[in-house]
Amino acid sequence: MRCTPPSISMPADGTPITDDRRGAARLAALWARGRNLLGTEYAIMGGAMSWVSERNLVSAISNAGGFGVIACGSMGPDLLGAEIAATAALTSKPFGVNLITMHPELDRLIDVCLEHRVGHIVLAGGIPPRKAIARVKNGGAKLLCFSPALGLARKLVRDGVDGLIIEGMEAGGHIGPVSTGVLAQEILPHINEIPVFVAGGLGRGEAVAMYLEMGASGCQLGTRFVCSSESIAHPKFKQAFIRAAARDAVPTVQVDPAFPVIPVRAINNNGSKRFIAFQHEVIARFRRGEIELKEAQLEIEHYWAGALRRAVIEGDVEWGSMMAGQSVGMVQREEPTAAIIGELVSQAAAVLSLRDGGPAAE
Ligand SMILES: Cc1cc2nc3c(=O)[nH]c(=O)nc-3n(C[C@H](O)[C@H](O)[C@H](O)COP(=O)(O)O)c2cc1C
């Protein structure tokens, strides 16, 4: 997956201009707003991944010039505080914390981030409450939020959010119904007030460059970082990623609209097949009057409890939750985080240098 080495041309004034210098300058200009917001060399966010995005991967991404984000997930305030401190000990570069808005201790978690002087907070998992937005902003941190639709994006801009992430259904983990390409077309032309980062299905720098040219200020990738050398994911989890093709990363199946299931994109395994049979069994018990509707819904909801931890940490790739995006097909080896970021940047710069007209057009 190496890029062709840049060619060197000699314009009339005698100054040598390399293709990659032109591409790098164009890239720097395209994602300048994203870099300014994050305070990084590259506007590449490492999307928070529960159990994976801890101190080692987060600091490695930030040290490589990107922006690492700690996944708070279900951590409580004390654990989160310890994780932030441990990450800060591994990098002097900026990094952020991703908090799930449904967390029962959201306010306290925001305070923990502020006490540790975390510069950026990402609020994920639903529409961020006004109170939480105000808490982050009053505490002096920058706030990034997800927006799955233009209307919400406009509202979040009005609420004073500093940056938006638009994530399409190609992504790993919990997903919405719309693809990255469609979201980008719907939202990017209309939101200019604040930087927008595109996520979901990104595996190569050319795609990053394409979204930057459409008006994005940066990107966010998760799946591609799972197999970095610094990631603590279990070797079996990484092996499954390296073996998987795009088509193996599929959304969870809901068998009955009365029993809603939030779609999660993951590598298909015995756990996902059993989930379908399990839903049928629970629904049959409900129909026979053996359990209440609420109880049945809860049983289905709880099926995956602890399953991501079992896969990522314990290596249970058969029954655990193998959250992965479609870009998993582009994960081909374990390699240092800096190599992944370096490759994305050089691919983006290389394609931008070509689109710029090439050396002869100078
Ligand atoms: C294993 C895994 C766990 C994830 N956990 C979270 C999470 O806890 N919070 C969150 O906001 N997003 C989570 N995501 C989504 C990522 O932050 C990121 O937006 C997504 O991976 C980008 O799409 P990509 O996988 O195609 O690169 C997770 C993704 C993966 C693959």
The ligand as a Gaussian input file, in Angstrom:
#p B3LYP/6-31G(d) Opt

LIG

0 1
 C      -14.483000      -1.514000      18.224000
 C      -15.174000      -0.179000      18.085000
 C      -15.688000       0.448000      19.233000
 C      -16.276000       1.720000      19.134000
 N      -16.717000       2.345000      20.282000
 C      -17.203000       3.612000      20.211000
 C      -17.540000       4.324000      21.400000
 O      -17.399000       3.824000      22.509000
 N      -18.022000       5.600000      21.270000
 C      -18.155000       6.203000      20.032000
 O      -18.585000       7.363000      19.970000
 N      -17.836000       5.553000      18.898000
 C      -17.340000       4.286000      18.964000
 N      -16.947000       3.655000      17.808000
 C      -16.952000       4.418000      16.519000
 C      -15.578000       5.106000      16.288000
 O      -15.329000       6.100000      17.226000
 C      -15.453000       5.744000      14.907000
 O      -16.332000       6.831000      14.774000
 C      -15.728000       4.756000      13.779000
 O      -14.962000       3.607000      14.009000
 C      -15.361000       5.399000      12.439000
 O      -15.650000       4.557000      11.381000
 P      -14.628000       3.439000      10.817000
 O      -14.732000       2.293000      11.797000
 O      -15.187000       3.106000       9.501000
 O      -13.261000       4.033000      10.781000
 C      -16.386000       2.364000      17.885000
 C      -15.896000       1.708000      16.728000
 C      -15.292000       0.464000      16.817000
 C      -14.748000      -0.193000      15.567000

